[in-house]
Amino acid sequence: MQEFIHNLTAGLPDGIRLTFLVGLGFFLFAVLFPRTVGRIFRSVESAFCRFAKHKTLAVLVLFLCVVDIRLVLLRQLPVPVPGIHDEYSYLLLGDTLAHGRLANPTHPMWMSFESFHINWFPTYSSKYPPGQGTVLAVGQWLGLPWVGVVLSVGAMCAAILWMLQGWLPARWALLGGVMVALKFGIASYWVNSYWGGAVAATGGALVAGAMPRIVRRARIRDALLLGLGLATLANSRPYEGLLFAIPVAVWFLWWFAGKTRSSVSLRTRTRRVVLPLAAVLVLNVAFMGYYNWRLTGNAFLFPHVLNTRTYRTTGLFLWDHPKPPLTYHNQQFEDFYNSWEREDYRNTWEDVWNASAVKLTRSGSTYFWWGTLLLLPGLPFAFRDRKMRLPVSIFLLEAAGFLAVIWSFPHYAAPVTCVIFLLLVQAIRHLRKMRLARRPIGVALSWAVVCLLATDVILGVSKHNCDPLEWACQGDPSRAAIARKLSQTPGKHLILVRYEEDHNVHDEWVYNGAEIDTAKVLWARELDAEQNAKLFAYFKDRQIWLVEPDEDNMELIPYQSPGQLPDEQ
């Protein structure tokens, strides 16, 4: 038997092999010992169900568990080091907000500090919406930006549990909340990096959770939460949030027009729901306009649109064609925007297929695990459920929009996280009804799905893997080590970064916080001699250092210009 199983699974990926073996084990257990299976599972599930009935308590406990467990595992998964371009831009946004402002003045030496996803005119600011930056600012106020990330992931898990309670019986909602916590709260780049996911997912959960409650009761509280969710989406993932909101808006209008069963009068609907919702949305639009005006000088010009106009020549969607190349102030921008981006996607059908395959692969590892393959028998029934029409519509529209963009990372689709797990839990419910000769096969397989998720997380933590996509949350600690060393050295310091011709465009070291002139340690590009001389004259009170990441990324030496003799410095 062992040899047969080995031959059957030979050549399969480890994840599929483990799924097959665990699924087979639970299957055989249910076939051979049906009564024992029922007795064991019922005893465990009964305690789980009793706790799930305390809905508010369950939401609070889940939030605290996510935060506490992640902090307890700091030895296995330390505080993450930023490494992706986006992370540094978000950290700049968080630092700016933590200093009590939305934007910073343009620095006279901006050309030496220029870096990716950052605007310098008319203000020095991140190109991103303020959602993720807000949680980083909260973390910074509490002592460490990453603390804000952990709290936001805990809030996301709690919000998704609350959302599921509006769609499912309490015990199934709690199961979904636990699955979300396992998937995203421990070994996921959403909690082990700085470029987000949880804020937009929380917004999606508030929207999807408020709507069924509004339909049933039409309470002011739920209308306010719906507005808060929409505002969160607009200030974290505007494009994906809009796609999420379209089916919800159709359902809302359908309900408001009286097309759904409801004992609430039109006047009550207007007073309790429409007016509070409209007030929140008007305030949000006003804030977004003010935010845009402070950053770009135009209430209708978003910072990311300004950044695209300033730096990018490639399109946003698969059908877009690139514009003529631009001229940049440094070689790294030249290599990234005029070479890498234009070569990575050339508007061919092969590129469309490759880009889509990459997005599906990355998203599969982020939102699912190999054990979800066992849910395939129940998934069609979940999609056909009449009550699941809205979630299915949201999922399909969001998936289409996600695939239509050239470069999409899994957290771009974060608003739909709650919908994905709603459908997974619904698939589990259908799977559990499946029996074979009165054997509870479906019940056993549903347990296998959850056990495989827990096993996946445990194995990841034991191997110190911060995410299945390890590159998404593994920054180079060398830069942080140099900054830490100089922060403990007397005086102020200016580090010039010199790159080689074959430098990896994704490994950027030149990033700074909101305060440049008063910062103890600054990072700048080594440009031409004239610009360098201006930089040195401006920061004449600083010790100037040189770092060459492509040679020795831990070596810090006093700076001397290329060709300059040591005694000429």
MARLOPA-639969 format. One record per residue (C-alpha): residue number from 1; chain; x, y, z. Coordinates in Angstrom, 2 decimals. Example, Ala and Ser with C-alpha at 12.3 -4.5 7.8 and 13.67 -1.06 7.14 Angstrom:
<nodes>
     i   ch         x         y         z
     1    A     12.30     -4.50      7.80
     2    A     13.67     -1.06      7.14
</nodes>
This chain:
<nodes>
     i   ch         x         y         z
     1    A      0.00      0.00      0.00
     2    A      2.80      2.37      0.92
     3    A      4.60      1.62     -2.35
     4    A      1.37      2.14     -4.30
     5    A      0.80      5.56     -2.72
     6    A      4.42      6.51     -3.33
     7    A      4.18      5.60     -7.02
     8    A      0.85      7.40     -7.30
     9    A      2.16     10.67     -5.85
    10    A      5.63     10.56     -7.39
    11    A      6.44     13.70     -9.31
    12    A      3.68     15.76     -7.69
    13    A      4.49     19.02     -5.86
    14    A      4.91     18.63     -2.10
    15    A      1.73     20.59     -1.41
    16    A     -0.44     18.38     -3.63
    17    A      1.18     15.24     -2.22
    18    A      0.47     16.35      1.35
    19    A     -3.10     17.27      0.42
    20    A     -3.62     13.86     -1.17
    21    A     -2.23     11.99      1.83
    22    A     -4.15     13.99      4.44
    23    A     -7.36     13.87      2.41
    24    A     -6.95     10.13      1.92
    25    A     -6.33      9.64      5.63
    26    A     -9.49     11.51      6.66
    27    A    -11.44      9.72      3.92
    28    A    -10.38      6.27      5.12
    29    A    -11.02      7.25      8.72
    30    A    -14.59      8.21      7.82
    31    A    -15.14      5.01      5.83
    32    A    -13.68      2.63      8.39
    33    A    -14.83      4.31     11.61
    34    A    -17.93      6.38     10.79
    35    A    -19.35      6.39     14.32
    36    A    -16.04      7.37     15.87
    37    A    -15.64     10.16     13.33
    38    A    -19.08     11.54     14.12
    39    A    -18.53     11.35     17.88
    40    A    -15.10     13.05     17.83
    41    A    -16.07     15.79     15.41
    42    A    -19.35     16.54     17.20
    43    A    -17.63     16.87     20.58
    44    A    -15.13     19.41     19.23
    45    A    -17.64     21.29     17.10
    46    A    -20.18     21.63     19.92
    47    A    -17.78     23.72     22.04
    48    A    -16.87     25.76     18.97
    49    A    -20.56     26.40     18.22
    50    A    -21.34     27.49     21.77
    51    A    -18.59     30.09     21.68
    52    A    -19.59     31.26     18.19
    53    A    -23.04     32.27     19.48
    54    A    -21.41     35.10     21.43
    55    A    -20.87     37.12     18.27
    56    A    -19.41     40.32     19.69
    57    A    -17.13     38.41     22.02
    58    A    -15.94     36.22     19.13
    59    A    -15.01     39.30     17.10
    60    A    -13.04     40.80     19.99
    61    A    -11.28     37.53     20.85
    62    A    -10.28     36.93     17.24
    63    A     -8.72     40.41     17.03
    64    A     -6.74     39.88     20.23
    65    A     -5.63     36.39     19.21
    66    A     -4.30     37.57     15.84
    67    A     -2.29     40.38     17.43
    68    A     -1.01     38.29     20.36
    69    A     -0.04     35.22     18.32
    70    A      1.88     37.28     15.78
    71    A      3.81     39.07     18.52
    72    A      4.54     35.80     20.31
    73    A      6.13     34.45     17.12
    74    A      8.64     37.30     16.78
    75    A     11.54     34.93     17.34
    76    A     10.50     32.82     14.35
    77    A      9.29     35.76     12.25
    78    A     11.09     38.97     13.30
    79    A      9.94     42.50     12.63
    80    A     10.09     42.81      8.82
    81    A     12.71     44.88      7.02
    82    A     11.35     46.89      4.06
    83    A     12.79     46.03      0.67
    84    A     10.17     46.70     -2.02
    85    A      9.90     50.13     -3.66
    86    A      6.27     50.43     -2.56
    87    A      7.08     49.75      1.08
    88    A      9.39     52.74      1.36
    89    A      6.83     55.00     -0.27
    90    A      4.18     53.84      2.19
    91    A      6.61     54.39      5.07
    92    A      7.21     57.93      3.83
    93    A      3.44     58.45      3.83
    94    A      3.15     57.07      7.35
    95    A      6.03     59.24      8.58
    96    A      4.45     62.32      6.98
    97    A      1.11     61.67      8.66
    98    A      2.82     60.92     11.96
    99    A      4.35     64.40     11.78
   100    A      0.87     65.88     11.53
   101    A      0.79     66.85      7.86
   102    A     -0.35     65.43      4.54
   103    A      2.65     66.47      2.45
   104    A      6.16     67.88      2.76
   105    A      7.79     70.84      0.99
   106    A      9.98     70.11     -2.03
   107    A     13.61     69.94     -0.99
   108    A     16.21     72.07     -2.84
   109    A     18.37     68.96     -3.36
   110    A     15.43     66.80     -4.47
   111    A     17.29     65.46     -7.50
   112    A     19.78     63.63     -5.28
   113    A     16.96     62.10     -3.21
   114    A     14.65     61.17     -6.09
   115    A     13.24     57.65     -5.79
   116    A     10.43     55.37     -6.93
   117    A      6.70     55.97     -6.26
   118    A      7.41     59.39     -4.74
   119    A      6.38     62.82     -6.04
   120    A      8.62     65.85     -5.61
   121    A      6.48     68.54     -7.23
   122    A      4.53     70.41     -6.11
   123    A      5.16     68.59     -2.81
   124    A      7.43     65.86     -1.51
   125    A      4.96     63.03     -0.88
   126    A      4.05     59.42     -1.55
   127    A      1.93     58.68     -4.59
   128    A     -0.36     56.35     -2.63
   129    A     -3.78     56.98     -1.02
   130    A     -3.66     57.60      2.74
   131    A     -5.21     54.33      3.96
   132    A     -2.10     52.21      4.50
   133    A     -0.08     55.25      5.55
   134    A     -2.58     55.91      8.33
   135    A     -2.01     52.54     10.00
   136    A      1.75     53.00      9.66
   137    A      1.43     56.42     11.29
   138    A     -0.54     54.87     14.16
   139    A      2.20     52.29     14.55
   140    A      4.86     55.00     14.52
   141    A      2.99     56.87     17.27
   142    A      3.02     53.59     19.23
   143    A      6.76     53.16     18.71
   144    A      7.11     51.15     15.48
   145    A      5.30     51.41     12.11
   146    A      4.96     47.63     11.94
   147    A      2.78     47.68     15.07
   148    A      0.20     49.48     12.95
   149    A      0.41     46.69     10.37
   150    A     -0.26     44.03     13.01
   151    A     -3.19     45.96     14.42
   152    A     -4.64     46.48     10.93
   153    A     -4.46     42.73     10.19
   154    A     -6.17     41.97     13.50
   155    A     -8.86     44.51     12.63
   156    A     -9.24     42.95      9.18
   157    A     -9.82     39.47     10.64
   158    A    -12.35     40.87     13.11
   159    A    -14.14     42.82     10.37
   160    A    -14.35     39.76      8.10
   161    A    -15.77     37.70     10.96
   162    A    -18.38     40.42     11.54
   163    A    -19.16     40.42      7.82
   164    A    -19.55     36.63      7.74
   165    A    -21.94     36.80     10.70
   166    A    -24.25     38.81      8.47
   167    A    -24.30     36.10      5.81
   168    A    -23.89     32.80      7.65
   169    A    -24.90     31.07     10.87
   170    A    -22.61     32.03     13.75
   171    A    -20.57     28.80     13.82
   172    A    -19.76     28.99     10.12
   173    A    -18.89     32.65     10.36
   174    A    -16.42     31.91     13.15
   175    A    -14.87     29.12     11.10
   176    A    -14.35     31.58      8.25
   177    A    -12.84     34.14     10.61
   178    A    -10.39     31.58     11.99
   179    A     -9.39     30.57      8.47
   180    A     -8.73     34.20      7.55
   181    A     -6.63     34.63     10.70
   182    A     -4.58     31.53      9.91
   183    A     -4.05     32.53      6.29
   184    A     -3.20     36.21      6.74
   185    A     -2.37     36.79     10.40
   186    A      0.88     34.84     10.80
   187    A      2.89     33.81      7.74
   188    A      1.61     36.23      5.12
   189    A      3.29     39.25      3.55
   190    A      0.18     41.23      4.51
   191    A      1.38     41.14      8.13
   192    A      5.09     40.69      7.43
   193    A      5.71     43.72      5.20
   194    A      4.56     47.31      4.82
   195    A      2.75     47.45      1.49
   196    A     -0.70     46.65      2.70
   197    A     -3.72     44.50      2.03
   198    A     -5.47     44.56      5.40
   199    A     -6.88     48.09      5.15
   200    A     -8.62     47.49      1.82
   201    A     -9.81     44.06      2.97
   202    A    -11.33     45.69      6.05
   203    A    -13.14     48.18      3.84
   204    A    -14.55     45.39      1.70
   205    A    -15.71     43.50      4.80
   206    A    -17.50     46.57      6.19
   207    A    -19.34     47.09      2.90
   208    A    -20.29     43.44      2.40
   209    A    -21.23     43.03      6.05
   210    A    -23.37     46.16      6.26
   211    A    -25.57     45.44      3.24
   212    A    -27.45     42.34      4.48
   213    A    -27.97     44.03      7.85
   214    A    -29.37     47.12      6.13
   215    A    -31.75     44.99      4.10
   216    A    -32.99     43.25      7.25
   217    A    -33.17     46.16      9.72
   218    A    -32.26     49.48      8.02
   219    A    -30.32     50.78     11.03
   220    A    -28.33     54.01     11.11
   221    A    -25.30     52.19     12.50
   222    A    -25.10     49.86      9.52
   223    A    -25.50     52.78      7.10
   224    A    -22.57     54.52      8.76
   225    A    -20.48     51.34      8.56
   226    A    -21.35     50.99      4.88
   227    A    -20.17     54.54      4.29
   228    A    -17.02     53.94      6.32
   229    A    -16.27     50.82      4.29
   230    A    -16.70     52.66      1.00
   231    A    -14.50     55.50      2.25
   232    A    -11.84     52.99      3.30
   233    A    -11.87     51.39     -0.13
   234    A    -11.62     54.78     -1.84
   235    A     -8.60     55.70      0.28
   236    A     -6.74     52.41     -0.05
   237    A     -7.53     50.65     -3.37
   238    A     -9.67     53.11     -5.40
   239    A     -9.84     51.09     -8.62
   240    A    -10.53     47.72     -7.01
   241    A    -12.82     49.40     -4.49
   242    A    -14.91     50.86     -7.30
   243    A    -15.29     47.42     -8.89
   244    A    -16.32     46.03     -5.52
   245    A    -18.87     48.78     -5.00
   246    A    -20.67     48.44     -8.35
   247    A    -22.65     45.22     -7.58
   248    A    -23.28     46.50     -4.04
   249    A    -24.69     49.75     -5.43
   250    A    -27.04     47.79     -7.74
   251    A    -28.29     45.70     -4.81
   252    A    -28.66     48.83     -2.67
   253    A    -30.77     50.60     -5.32
   254    A    -32.83     47.45     -5.81
   255    A    -33.54     47.37     -2.07
   256    A    -34.24     51.10     -1.84
   257    A    -36.75     50.81     -4.69
   258    A    -38.63     48.22     -2.63
   259    A    -37.81     45.23     -4.81
   260    A    -36.67     43.11     -1.87
   261    A    -38.76     41.81      1.02
   262    A    -38.64     44.38      3.79
   263    A    -41.09     45.76      6.33
   264    A    -39.25     49.09      6.44
   265    A    -41.05     51.97      4.73
   266    A    -39.45     54.14      2.06
   267    A    -39.43     57.12      4.41
   268    A    -37.62     55.10      7.09
   269    A    -35.12     53.82      4.56
   270    A    -34.36     57.37      3.50
   271    A    -34.04     58.70      7.04
   272    A    -32.10     55.82      8.57
   273    A    -29.93     54.73      5.65
   274    A    -29.74     57.10      2.70
   275    A    -29.16     60.33      4.61
   276    A    -26.44     58.98      6.98
   277    A    -24.75     57.17      4.09
   278    A    -24.85     60.30      1.94
   279    A    -23.36     62.37      4.75
   280    A    -20.41     59.98      5.14
   281    A    -19.80     59.85      1.39
   282    A    -19.93     63.65      1.02
   283    A    -17.41     64.05      3.85
   284    A    -15.17     61.45      2.23
   285    A    -15.31     63.15     -1.17
   286    A    -14.45     66.45      0.50
   287    A    -11.51     64.85      2.30
   288    A    -10.20     63.21     -0.86
   289    A    -10.41     66.50     -2.73
   290    A     -8.56     68.28      0.07
   291    A     -5.95     65.50      0.20
   292    A     -5.36     65.75     -3.55
   293    A     -5.16     69.55     -3.37
   294    A     -2.56     69.46     -0.61
   295    A     -0.40     66.93     -2.47
   296    A     -0.85     67.87     -6.12
   297    A     -2.33     71.37     -6.05
   298    A     -5.48     70.12     -7.78
   299    A     -8.47     68.63     -5.97
   300    A     -9.21     66.42     -8.99
   301    A     -5.64     65.21     -9.60
   302    A     -4.72     62.11     -7.61
   303    A     -1.08     61.72     -6.49
   304    A     -0.69     58.37     -8.28
   305    A     -1.96     59.93    -11.52
   306    A      0.58     62.74    -11.15
   307    A      3.34     60.19    -10.56
   308    A      2.29     58.24    -13.64
   309    A      2.36     61.37    -15.79
   310    A      5.78     62.34    -14.43
   311    A      7.63     59.06    -14.64
   312    A      5.83     56.22    -16.43
   313    A      5.58     55.60    -20.14
   314    A      3.93     52.18    -20.05
   315    A      0.20     51.56    -19.93
   316    A     -1.98     50.46    -17.05
   317    A     -4.22     47.88    -18.74
   318    A     -3.31     44.92    -20.93
   319    A     -4.52     46.66    -24.08
   320    A     -2.57     49.89    -23.48
   321    A      0.49     50.69    -25.60
   322    A      3.60     52.44    -24.27
   323    A      4.30     56.12    -24.83
   324    A      7.64     57.48    -26.09
   325    A     10.48     57.08    -23.57
   326    A     11.23     59.88    -21.12
   327    A     14.53     61.31    -19.94
   328    A     15.39     60.89    -16.27
   329    A     17.90     62.38    -13.86
   330    A     19.55     59.09    -12.91
   331    A     20.45     55.78    -14.51
   332    A     18.30     53.71    -12.16
   333    A     15.09     55.39    -13.35
   334    A     16.28     54.99    -16.93
   335    A     16.80     51.26    -16.38
   336    A     13.48     50.78    -14.60
   337    A     11.06     52.86    -16.66
   338    A     12.66     52.82    -20.11
   339    A     14.07     49.29    -19.98
   340    A     12.59     46.88    -17.46
   341    A      8.92     47.98    -17.62
   342    A      8.90     48.26    -21.41
   343    A     10.61     44.90    -21.85
   344    A      8.55     43.07    -19.23
   345    A      5.32     43.72    -21.13
   346    A      5.31     44.37    -24.90
   347    A      1.59     44.07    -25.69
   348    A      1.81     40.65    -27.32
   349    A     -0.59     37.77    -26.71
   350    A      2.28     35.86    -25.16
   351    A      2.81     38.72    -22.71
   352    A     -0.91     38.75    -21.88
   353    A     -0.79     35.05    -21.10
   354    A      2.42     35.28    -19.09
   355    A      1.20     38.26    -17.06
   356    A     -2.11     36.52    -16.33
   357    A     -0.36     33.30    -15.33
   358    A      1.90     35.17    -12.91
   359    A     -1.06     36.96    -11.33
   360    A     -3.03     33.73    -10.93
   361    A     -0.06     31.89     -9.44
   362    A      0.73     34.62     -6.93
   363    A     -2.90     35.13     -5.97
   364    A     -3.43     31.41     -5.60
   365    A     -0.69     31.17     -2.99
   366    A     -1.96     34.28     -1.20
   367    A     -5.69     33.55     -0.93
   368    A     -5.74     29.75     -1.09
   369    A     -3.78     26.70      0.01
   370    A     -3.43     23.25     -1.44
   371    A     -6.14     21.92      0.87
   372    A     -8.77     24.00     -0.91
   373    A     -8.55     21.48     -3.75
   374    A    -10.64     19.23     -1.51
   375    A    -13.43     21.82     -1.71
   376    A    -13.85     21.44     -5.46
   377    A    -16.88     19.09     -5.12
   378    A    -18.70     21.69     -3.00
   379    A    -17.63     24.84     -4.83
   380    A    -20.11     24.61     -7.76
   381    A    -22.99     24.37     -5.27
   382    A    -21.71     27.47     -3.47
   383    A    -21.63     29.45     -6.71
   384    A    -25.16     28.32     -7.56
   385    A    -26.66     29.35     -4.21
   386    A    -29.27     32.04     -4.66
   387    A    -28.09     33.87     -1.54
   388    A    -24.58     33.99     -2.96
   389    A    -25.50     35.96     -6.08
   390    A    -24.10     39.25     -4.81
   391    A    -20.81     37.75     -3.52
   392    A    -20.36     35.82     -6.76
   393    A    -21.00     38.98     -8.81
   394    A    -18.46     40.90     -6.73
   395    A    -15.90     38.12     -7.11
   396    A    -16.29     37.81    -10.87
   397    A    -16.14     41.57    -11.51
   398    A    -13.16     41.99     -9.19
   399    A    -11.33     39.08    -10.84
   400    A    -11.91     40.54    -14.31
   401    A    -10.62     43.94    -13.22
   402    A     -7.64     42.37    -11.49
   403    A     -6.63     40.42    -14.58
   404    A     -7.11     43.43    -16.86
   405    A     -4.26     45.35    -15.22
   406    A     -0.73     44.69    -16.48
   407    A      1.01     44.54    -13.11
   408    A     -1.18     43.26    -10.27
   409    A     -0.04     41.94     -6.92
   410    A     -2.36     39.81     -4.77
   411    A     -3.05     42.57     -2.25
   412    A     -4.45     44.73     -5.04
   413    A     -7.52     42.48     -4.90
   414    A     -7.71     42.73     -1.11
   415    A    -11.27     44.14     -1.06
   416    A    -12.61     40.80     -2.25
   417    A    -10.93     38.80      0.56
   418    A    -14.12     38.56      2.61
   419    A    -16.05     37.32     -0.43
   420    A    -13.47     34.63     -1.19
   421    A    -13.71     33.20      2.31
   422    A    -17.48     33.48      2.31
   423    A    -17.56     31.28     -0.78
   424    A    -15.00     28.88      0.70
   425    A    -17.04     28.44      3.86
   426    A    -20.19     27.96      1.81
   427    A    -18.36     25.29     -0.20
   428    A    -17.43     23.57      3.08
   429    A    -21.08     23.58      4.12
   430    A    -22.07     21.82      0.90
   431    A    -19.13     19.44      1.12
   432    A    -20.20     18.30      4.58
   433    A    -23.53     17.07      3.21
   434    A    -21.80     14.53      0.98
   435    A    -21.95     10.95      2.22
   436    A    -20.85      7.59      0.85
   437    A    -22.91      4.63      2.01
   438    A    -23.93      6.71      5.05
   439    A    -20.27      7.43      5.82
   440    A    -19.60     11.12      6.70
   441    A    -17.04     11.58      3.93
   442    A    -17.78     15.26      3.47
   443    A    -17.42     16.01      7.18
   444    A    -14.03     14.32      7.26
   445    A    -12.81     16.15      4.16
   446    A    -13.95     19.50      5.56
   447    A    -11.80     18.84      8.61
   448    A     -8.92     17.94      6.32
   449    A     -9.22     21.33      4.60
   450    A     -8.81     23.23      7.87
   451    A     -6.07     20.91      9.15
   452    A     -4.10     21.42      5.95
   453    A     -4.34     25.19      6.36
   454    A     -3.07     24.96      9.93
   455    A     -0.30     22.59      8.83
   456    A      0.71     24.95      6.05
   457    A      1.04     27.82      8.53
   458    A      2.95     25.74     11.08
   459    A      5.43     24.53      8.46
   460    A      5.93     28.08      7.21
   461    A      6.65     29.40     10.69
   462    A      9.01     26.51     11.48
   463    A     11.00     27.34      8.33
   464    A     10.95     31.09      9.12
   465    A      9.04     31.75      5.88
   466    A      7.20     35.05      6.09
   467    A      4.99     34.17      3.09
   468    A      4.77     31.56      0.32
   469    A      6.02     34.43     -1.88
   470    A      9.19     34.90      0.17
   471    A     10.51     37.78     -1.95
   472    A      7.43     39.81     -1.02
   473    A      8.54     40.23      2.59
   474    A     12.29     39.71      2.75
   475    A     14.06     43.04      2.64
   476    A     17.85     43.29      2.69
   477    A     18.88     43.89      6.34
   478    A     22.19     45.46      5.22
   479    A     20.70     48.90      4.61
   480    A     18.92     48.84      7.96
   481    A     22.12     47.72      9.71
   482    A     24.10     50.63      8.23
   483    A     21.39     53.12      9.19
   484    A     21.29     51.70     12.71
   485    A     25.08     51.92     13.05
   486    A     25.19     55.56     11.97
   487    A     22.21     56.49     14.13
   488    A     24.38     55.54     17.10
   489    A     27.39     57.50     15.79
   490    A     27.78     61.15     16.88
   491    A     26.90     63.86     14.37
   492    A     24.76     63.84     11.24
   493    A     25.47     61.66      8.24
   494    A     24.90     61.68      4.48
   495    A     25.28     58.40      2.61
   496    A     25.88     58.45     -1.13
   497    A     24.79     55.27     -2.92
   498    A     26.84     54.18     -5.91
   499    A     25.37     51.49     -8.18
   500    A     27.09     49.33    -10.77
   501    A     25.92     49.09    -14.39
   502    A     24.33     45.69    -13.79
   503    A     22.42     46.87    -10.71
   504    A     19.11     45.13     -9.96
   505    A     16.45     47.83    -10.49
   506    A     14.28     46.30     -7.76
   507    A     16.96     46.72     -5.09
   508    A     16.72     50.40     -4.21
   509    A     18.54     52.00     -1.26
   510    A     17.76     55.70     -1.69
   511    A     14.76     56.45      0.48
   512    A     14.26     58.97      3.27
   513    A     11.58     60.03      5.72
   514    A      9.42     63.13      5.87
   515    A     12.10     65.22      7.65
   516    A     15.18     65.58      5.46
   517    A     17.15     68.51      6.86
   518    A     16.83     67.35     10.48
   519    A     17.29     63.60      9.82
   520    A     20.34     62.08     11.44
   521    A     20.98     59.74      8.49
   522    A     20.22     60.61      4.86
   523    A     20.48     58.51      1.72
   524    A     21.28     60.13     -1.65
   525    A     22.22     59.08     -5.17
   526    A     25.69     59.65     -6.47
   527    A     25.04     61.77     -9.54
   528    A     27.33     63.97    -11.64
   529    A     30.08     66.02    -10.02
   530    A     28.14     69.29    -10.26
   531    A     25.05     67.96     -8.49
   532    A     27.19     66.20     -5.89
   533    A     29.04     69.46     -5.17
   534    A     25.72     71.26     -4.61
   535    A     24.62     68.46     -2.29
   536    A     27.86     68.60     -0.26
   537    A     27.67     72.39      0.02
   538    A     24.09     72.22      1.29
   539    A     24.91     69.53      3.86
   540    A     28.37     70.82      4.77
   541    A     27.80     69.98      8.43
   542    A     27.44     66.25      7.75
   543    A     29.90     63.38      7.55
   544    A     29.70     62.01      4.00
   545    A     29.89     58.25      3.41
   546    A     29.84     55.94      0.40
   547    A     27.95     52.66      0.05
   548    A     28.20     50.36     -2.96
   549    A     25.37     47.80     -2.62
   550    A     26.50     45.86     -5.70
   551    A     30.06     45.44     -4.35
   552    A     29.83     45.05     -0.58
   553    A     26.51     46.05      0.89
   554    A     27.86     46.18      4.44
   555    A     30.94     48.32      3.77
   556    A     30.69     51.95      4.80
   557    A     33.64     54.15      3.80
   558    A     34.31     57.91      3.83
   559    A     33.30     59.37      0.50
   560    A     35.73     60.52     -2.14
   561    A     34.82     61.46     -5.68
   562    A     35.69     59.01     -8.48
   563    A     39.29     59.61     -9.49
   564    A     40.05     61.59     -6.34
   565    A     43.17     60.63     -4.41
   566    A     42.78     59.89     -0.68
   567    A     44.84     62.94      0.37
   568    A     42.76     65.23     -1.85
   569    A     39.54     64.70      0.09
</nodes>
